[in-house]
């Protein structure tokens, strides 16, 4: 399996925050929007409110692993941004994958 493309540009993040659909959970916030590329791009945001560098890196690792398990089911042509929250560091990737699947289904990007 190949790695998903990664969002790097600030303008892409701002476009998703402004125009994308969102789904909120105490452990994760997901923003999604269409792109014209035909493949999925993913971005992860962790702020300093989450904690020190170790906690932020753990949150990113957990989100990446949860998305890795769901990536084959995600429909192409979307931009996704996952925003870590303080509870993200205390959740296992399997639990976060269930939360993420629920959010992506509600946003219409996850195939059954």
Contact map, one row per residue, 1 for C-alpha under 8 A:
1110000000000000000000000000000000000000000000000000000000000000000000000000000000000000000000000000000000000000
1111000000000000000000000000000000000000000000000000000000000000000000000000000000000000000000000000000000000000
1111100000000000000000000000000000000000000000000000000000000000000000000000000000000000000000000000000000000000
0111110000000000000000000000000000000001110000000000000000000000000000100000000000000000000000000000000000000000
0011111000000000000000000000000000000001110000000000000000000000000000000000000000000000000000000000000000000000
0001111100000000000000000000000000000000111000000000000000000000000000000000000000000000000000000000000000000000
0000111110011000000000000000000000000000111000000000000000000000000000000000000000000000000000000000000000000000
0000011111010000000000000000000000000000001000000000000000000000000000000000000000000000000000000000000000000000
0000001111111000000000000000000000000000000000000000000000000000000000000000000000000000000000000000000000000000
0000000111111100000000000000000000000000000000000000000000000000000000000000000000000000000000000000000000000000
0000000011111110000000000000000000000000000000000000000000000000000000000000000000000000000000000000000000000000
0000001111111111000000000000000000000000000000000000000000000000000000000000000000000000000000000000000000000000
0000001011111111100000000000000000000000001000000000000000000000000000000000000010000000000000000000000000000000
0000000001111111110000000000000000000000000000000000000000000000000000000000000000000000000000000000000000000000
0000000000111111111100000000000000000000000000000000000000000000000000000000000000000000000000000000000000000000
0000000000011111111110000000001110000000000000000000000000000000000000000000001110000000000000000000000000000000
0000000000001111111100000000001000000000000000000000000000000000000000000000000000000000000000000000000000000000
0000000000000111111100000000000000000000000000000000000000000000000000000000000000000000000000000000000000000000
0000000000000011111110000000000010000000000000000000000000000000000000000000000000000000000000000000000000000000
0000000000000011111111000000001110000000000000000000000000000000000000000000000000000000000000000000000000000000
0000000000000001001111100000001110000000000000000000000000000000000000000000000000000000000000000000000000100000
0000000000000000000111110000111100000000000000000000000000000000000000000000000000000000000000000000000000100000
0000000000000000000011111000111000000000000000000000000000000000000000000000000000000000000000000000001001100000
0000000000000000000001111101110000000000000000000000000000000000000000000000000000000000000000000000001000000000
0000000000000000000000111111100000000000000000000000000000000000000000000000000000000000000000000010000000000000
0000000000000000000000011111100000000000000000000000000000000000000000000000000000001010000000000000000000000000
0000000000000000000000001111100000000000000000000000000000000000000000000000000000011111001000010000000000000000
0000000000000000000000011111110000000000000000000000000000000000000000000000000001111001000000000011000000000000
0000000000000000000001111111111000000000000000000000000000000000000000000000000001111000000000000000000000000000
0000000000000000000001110001111100000000000000000000000000000000000000000000000111100000000000000001001100000000
0000000000000001100111100000111110000000000000000000000000000000000000000000000111000000000000000000000000000000
0000000000000001000111000000011111000000000000000000000000000000000000000000011110000000000000000000000000100000
0000000000000001001110000000001111100000000000000000000000000000000000000000011100000000000000000000000000000000
0000000000000000000000000000000111110000000000000000000000000000000000000000111000000000000000000000000000000000
0000000000000000000000000000000011111100000000000000000000000000000000000000111000000000000000000000000000000000
0000000000000000000000000000000001111100000000000000000000000000000000000000100000000000000000000000000000000000
0000000000000000000000000000000000111111000000000000000000000000000000000000100000000000000000000000000000000000
0000000000000000000000000000000000111111000000000000000000000000000000000001110000000000000000000000000000000000
0000000000000000000000000000000000001111100000000000000000000000000000000001110000000000000000000000000000000000
0001100000000000000000000000000000001111110000000000000000000000000000000111111100000000000000000000000000000000
0001111000000000000000000000000000000011111000000000000000000000000000000000011100000000000000000000000000000000
0001111000000000000000000000000000000001111100000000000000000000000000000000001111000000000000000000000000000000
0000011100001000000000000000000000000000111110000000000000000000000000000000000111000000000000000000000000000000
0000000000000000000000000000000000000000011111000000000000010010000000000000000011110000000000000000000000000000
0000000000000000000000000000000000000000001111100000000000010000000000000000000011110000000000000000000000000000
0000000000000000000000000000000000000000000111110100000100110000000000000000000000111000000000000000000000000000
0000000000000000000000000000000000000000000011111110000100000000000000000000000000010000000000000000000000000000
0000000000000000000000000000000000000000000001111111000100000000000000000000000000000000000000000000000000000000
0000000000000000000000000000000000000000000000111110000000000000000000000000000000000100000000000000000000000000
0000000000000000000000000000000000000000000001111111001100000000000000000000000000011100100000000000000000000000
0000000000000000000000000000000000000000000000111111111100000000000000000000000000000100000000000000000000000000
0000000000000000000000000000000000000000000000010111111100000000000000000000000000000000000000000000000000000000
0000000000000000000000000000000000000000000000000011111110000000000000000000000000000000000000000000000000000000
0000000000000000000000000000000000000000000000000011111111000000000000000000000000000000000000000000000000000000
0000000000000000000000000000000000000000000000000111111111100000000000000000000000000000100000000000000000000000
0000000000000000000000000000000000000000000001110111111111110000000000000000000000000000100000000000000000000000
0000000000000000000000000000000000000000000000000000111111111000000000000000000000000000000000000000000000000000
0000000000000000000000000000000000000000000000000000011111111100000000000000000000000000100000000000000000000000
0000000000000000000000000000000000000000000001000000001111111110000000000000000000010001100000000000000000000000
0000000000000000000000000000000000000000000111000000000111111111000000000000000000010000000000000000000000000000
0000000000000000000000000000000000000000000000000000000011111111100000000000000000000000000000000000000000000000
0000000000000000000000000000000000000000000000000000000001111111110000000000000000000001101110010000000000000000
0000000000000000000000000000000000000000000100000000000000111111111000000000000001010000000010010000000000000000
0000000000000000000000000000000000000000000000000000000000011111111100000000000000000000000000000000000000000000
0000000000000000000000000000000000000000000000000000000000001111111110000000000000000000000010000000000000000000
0000000000000000000000000000000000000000000000000000000000000111111111000000000000000000000011011001000000000000
0000000000000000000000000000000000000000000000000000000000000011111111100000000000000000000000001001000000000000
0000000000000000000000000000000000000000000000000000000000000001111111100000000000000000000000000000000000000000
0000000000000000000000000000000000000000000000000000000000000000111111110000000000000000000000001000000000000000
0000000000000000000000000000000000000000000000000000000000000000011111111100000000000000000000001000100000000000
0001000000000000000000000000000000000000000000000000000000000000001111111100000000000000000000000000000000000000
0000000000000000000000000000000000000000000000000000000000000000000011111100000000000000000000000000000000000000
0000000000000000000000000000000000000000000000000000000000000000000001111110000000000000000000000000000000000111
0000000000000000000000000000000000000001000000000000000000000000000001111111000000000000000000000000000000001110
0000000000000000000000000000000000000001000000000000000000000000000000001111110000000000000000000000000000001110
0000000000000000000000000000000000000111000000000000000000000000000000000111110000000000000000000000000000000000
0000000000000000000000000000000001111111000000000000000000000000000000000011111000000000000000000000000000000000
0000000000000000000000000000000111100111100000000000000000000000000000000011111100000000000000000000000000001000
0000000000000001000000000000000111100001110000000000000000000000000000000000111110000000000000000000000000000000
0000000000000001000000000000011110000001111000000000000000000000000000000000011111000000000000000000000000000000
0000000000001001000000000000011100000000011110000000000000000000000000000000001111100000000000000000000000000000
0000000000000000000000000001111000000000011110000000000000000010000000000000000111110000000000000000000000000000
0000000000000000000000000001110000000000000111000000000000000000000000000000000011111000000000000000000000000000
0000000000000000000000000011100000000000000111100100000000110010000000000000000001111101000000000000000000000000
0000000000000000000000000111100000000000000001000100000000000000000000000000000000111111100000000000000000000000
0000000000000000000000000010000000000000000000001110000000000000000000000000000000011111110000000000000000000000
0000000000000000000000000110000000000000000000000000000000000000000000000000000000001111111000000000000000000000
0000000000000000000000000011000000000000000000000000000000100100000000000000000000011111111000010000000000000000
0000000000000000000000000000000000000000000000000100001101100100000000000000000000001111111000000000000000000000
0000000000000000000000000000000000000000000000000000000000000000000000000000000000000111111100000000000000000000
0000000000000000000000000010000000000000000000000000000000000100000000000000000000000011111110110000000000000000
0000000000000000000000000000000000000000000000000000000000000100000000000000000000000000011111110000000000000000
0000000000000000000000000000000000000000000000000000000000000110110000000000000000000000001111111000000000000000
0000000000000000000000000000000000000000000000000000000000000000010000000000000000000000000111111100000000000000
0000000000000000000000000000000000000000000000000000000000000000000000000000000000000000001111111110000000000000
0000000000000000000000000010000000000000000000000000000000000110010000000000000000000001001111111111000000000000
0000000000000000000000000000000000000000000000000000000000000000011011000000000000000000000011111111100000000000
0000000000000000000000000000000000000000000000000000000000000000000000000000000000000000000001111111110000000000
0000000000000000000000001001000000000000000000000000000000000000000000000000000000000000000000111111111000000000
0000000000000000000000000001010000000000000000000000000000000000011000000000000000000000000000011111111100000000
0000000000000000000000000000000000000000000000000000000000000000000001000000000000000000000000001111111110000100
0000000000000000000000000000000000000000000000000000000000000000000000000000000000000000000000000111111111000000
0000000000000000000000110000010000000000000000000000000000000000000000000000000000000000000000000011111111100000
0000000000000000000000000000010000000000000000000000000000000000000000000000000000000000000000000001111111111100
0000000000000000000000000000000000000000000000000000000000000000000000000000000000000000000000000000111111111110
0000000000000000000000100000000000000000000000000000000000000000000000000000000000000000000000000000011111111000
0000000000000000000011100000000100000000000000000000000000000000000000000000000000000000000000000000001111111100
0000000000000000000000000000000000000000000000000000000000000000000000000000000000000000000000000000000111111100
0000000000000000000000000000000000000000000000000000000000000000000000000110010000000000000000000000000111111110
0000000000000000000000000000000000000000000000000000000000000000000000001110000000000000000000000000100110111111
0000000000000000000000000000000000000000000000000000000000000000000000001110000000000000000000000000000010001111
0000000000000000000000000000000000000000000000000000000000000000000000001000000000000000000000000000000000000111
